[in-house]
Amino acid sequence: MDVPSEVIEECKQGRPDAFEELIRLTQRDVYSLALRLTGNPDDAAEVTQETYIRLLRSIRSFRGEAKFSTWLYRVTSSVAITSLRKRRRNEAPLESEEWQAPASTEPGAELDRRELAERLDEALRSLPDGYRTVVVLRDVYGLPLDEVGGQLGISEGAAKVRLHRARQRLKEMLYEDRPAESRRNGPPDGEAVGRRRKKQTSQAEPGDEAARRESSDGVS
């Protein structure tokens, strides 16, 4: 997402044409995040619309201390999480851009990456809302865990526990879906979603009992 600084400044001045340009430049990314968080195209469309309503009201508060894309992702995720709290679960397919598996020079690697991307999308859709949300915010969009916890209304420790459990579920689902011959060779490379952006991100271990209880609330 690349929004010129002059467009942002003109939006702050209340110019309608600048805001239209901002929507044109960011709508695909905003909708993609909303869809990944909600798992439902209709909900994602509503979240996208509400995001721009909030943006219109609050863009003057953007001070440039963080990248505009990061700030916009925070607004989008906040709206999406509010939407998720209004419903329980909805297992509609994700139809946004594909996940990307790590690059490889081995023969047939492109086919393997597509297969992994499809299996990963399917596994992600099957996660409970609370698990899917923390994985998307942390491992796809790179938000720090303390901020993820703040968005979800839980502690950082609880967010770590939830992320750990979500990654474990994804790993198990991806591994179990592989053919018997592949399973004999061990789990597939790249199955931890967190390594997509942060290859060195260490996998969080469960925290104390209080964090465990907190992370389990509403996640089943």
C-alpha positions in Angstrom: 0.0 0.0 0.0 1.6 3.3 -1.1 -0.2 6.5 -0.3 1.6 9.8 -1.3 2.0 12.1 1.6 0.4 14.9 -0.3 -2.8 12.9 -0.7 -2.9 12.4 3.1 -2.3 16.1 3.8 -5.1 17.0 1.3 -7.4 14.5 3.1 -6.7 16.3 6.4 -7.7 19.5 4.7 -11.1 18.0 3.9 -10.7 17.7 0.1 -13.2 15.1 -1.2 -11.2 14.4 -4.3 -8.2 13.5 -2.2 -10.3 11.1 -0.1 -11.6 9.4 -3.2 -8.0 8.9 -4.3 -7.0 7.5 -0.9 -9.9 5.0 -1.1 -8.8 4.0 -4.6 -5.2 3.4 -3.5 -6.1 1.5 -0.3 -9.4 -0.2 -0.8 -8.0 -3.6 -2.0 -5.7 -3.9 1.0 -8.4 -2.8 3.5 -10.9 -5.3 2.1 -8.3 -8.1 2.0 -7.5 -7.6 5.7 -11.2 -7.3 6.6 -11.9 -10.5 4.7 -9.1 -12.4 6.4 -10.3 -11.3 9.8 -14.0 -11.9 9.3 -13.9 -14.9 6.9 -17.1 -13.6 5.2 -17.3 -11.4 2.1 -20.5 -9.6 3.3 -19.0 -8.8 6.7 -15.7 -7.7 5.0 -17.6 -5.3 2.8 -19.4 -3.8 5.8 -16.1 -3.5 7.7 -14.4 -1.8 4.7 -17.2 0.7 4.5 -17.1 1.4 8.3 -13.3 1.7 8.1 -13.5 4.6 5.7 -16.2 6.3 7.7 -13.9 6.2 10.7 -11.0 7.3 8.6 -12.9 10.3 7.3 -13.6 11.3 10.9 -10.1 10.6 12.3 -7.5 11.2 9.6 -6.6 14.6 11.1 -5.3 12.7 14.1 -2.7 10.9 11.9 0.7 12.4 12.8 3.0 10.3 10.7 4.6 8.7 13.7 4.0 5.3 12.1 3.5 4.4 8.4 0.1 5.3 7.1 -0.5 1.7 6.0 0.1 0.5 9.6 -2.2 3.1 11.0 -4.9 2.2 8.5 -4.5 -1.6 9.2 -5.1 -0.7 12.9 -8.3 1.1 12.1 -9.4 -1.8 9.9 -8.6 -4.4 12.5 -10.4 -2.5 15.2 -13.6 -2.3 13.1 -13.3 -6.0 12.1 -12.9 -7.1 15.7 -16.0 -5.1 16.7 -17.8 -6.9 13.9 -16.6 -10.3 15.1 -17.8 -9.5 18.6 -21.3 -9.0 17.2 -21.5 -12.5 15.9 -20.2 -15.9 17.0 -18.6 -17.8 14.1 -19.0 -17.8 10.4 -17.0 -20.3 8.4 -17.5 -18.7 4.9 -14.5 -19.1 2.6 -11.8 -16.5 2.3 -11.5 -15.1 -1.2 -8.7 -12.6 -0.9 -5.2 -12.8 -2.3 -3.4 -16.1 -1.9 -1.0 -16.9 0.9 2.6 -17.3 -0.3 4.7 -20.2 0.6 8.5 -19.8 0.9 10.4 -19.7 -2.4 12.1 -22.8 -3.6 14.3 -23.8 -6.6 13.3 -27.5 -6.5 11.4 -29.0 -9.5 7.6 -28.6 -9.0 8.1 -26.0 -6.4 5.5 -23.7 -7.9 2.8 -26.4 -7.8 3.9 -27.2 -4.2 3.5 -23.5 -3.2 0.0 -23.4 -4.7 -1.0 -26.5 -2.9 0.4 -25.2 0.4 -1.4 -21.9 -0.2 -4.7 -23.6 -0.8 -4.3 -25.9 2.2 -3.3 -22.9 4.4 -6.3 -20.9 3.4 -8.6 -23.9 4.2 -6.9 -24.4 7.6 -7.1 -20.7 8.4 -10.8 -20.6 7.7 -11.4 -23.5 10.1 -9.8 -21.7 13.0 -12.1 -20.1 15.6 -12.4 -16.3 15.2 -10.2 -15.6 18.1 -7.3 -17.8 16.8 -7.7 -16.6 13.2 -7.6 -13.0 14.3 -4.4 -13.2 16.3 -2.6 -15.2 13.5 -3.6 -12.7 10.8 -2.7 -9.6 12.8 0.6 -11.0 14.1 1.9 -13.3 11.4 0.5 -11.7 8.2 0.4 -8.0 9.1 3.2 -8.0 11.6 1.6 -6.1 14.5 3.4 -6.6 17.8 1.7 -8.9 20.3 1.0 -6.2 22.9 -0.9 -4.3 20.2 -2.7 -7.5 19.1 -3.7 -8.1 22.7 -4.9 -4.5 23.0 -7.0 -4.9 19.9 -8.6 -8.1 21.2 -9.1 -6.8 24.8 -6.7 -9.4 26.3 -3.3 -9.3 27.8 0.0 -9.7 25.9 0.5 -13.1 27.7 -2.9 -14.3 26.6 -2.2 -13.2 23.1 1.0 -15.3 23.1 -0.9 -18.3 24.3 -3.6 -17.9 21.7 -1.0 -17.4 18.9 0.9 -20.5 20.1 -2.3 -22.6 20.0 -3.4 -21.2 16.7 0.0 -22.0 15.1 -0.2 -25.5 16.6 -3.6 -26.1 15.1 -2.5 -24.9 11.7 0.5 -27.1 11.9 -1.6 -30.2 12.8 -4.2 -29.5 10.1 -1.6 -28.9 7.4 0.4 -32.1 8.4 -2.7 -34.3 8.7 -3.9 -33.3 5.2 -0.7 -34.4 3.5 -0.5 -37.7 1.7 0.8 -40.7 3.7 4.2 -40.7 1.8 4.7 -37.0 2.6 3.8 -37.6 6.3 6.6 -40.2 6.5 9.0 -37.5 5.5 7.8 -35.2 8.3 5.9 -31.9 8.4 6.0 -29.6 5.3 8.4 -26.7 5.2 6.9 -23.3 5.8 3.9 -24.5 7.7 4.3 -22.0 10.5 2.5 -18.9 9.1 4.7 -16.6 11.2 7.7 -17.2 9.0 6.0 -15.7 6.0 7.1 -12.2 7.1 9.2 -12.6 10.1 11.4 -15.6 9.4 13.2 -15.3 12.7 10.0 -14.8 14.8 10.3 -17.4 17.6 7.2 -19.4 18.4 5.6 -18.2 21.6 5.3 -20.6 24.5 2.1 -20.8 26.7 2.3 -18.3 29.6 1.0 -18.6 33.1 -2.3 -20.1 34.1 -4.1 -16.8 34.2 -3.1 -16.0 30.6 -4.2 -19.5 29.6 -7.7 -18.9 31.0 -7.9 -15.5 29.5 -6.9 -16.7 26.1 -9.5 -19.4 26.1 -12.4 -17.0 26.6 -14.6 -17.1 23.5 -12.3 -19.4 21.6 -13.7 -22.8 21.0 
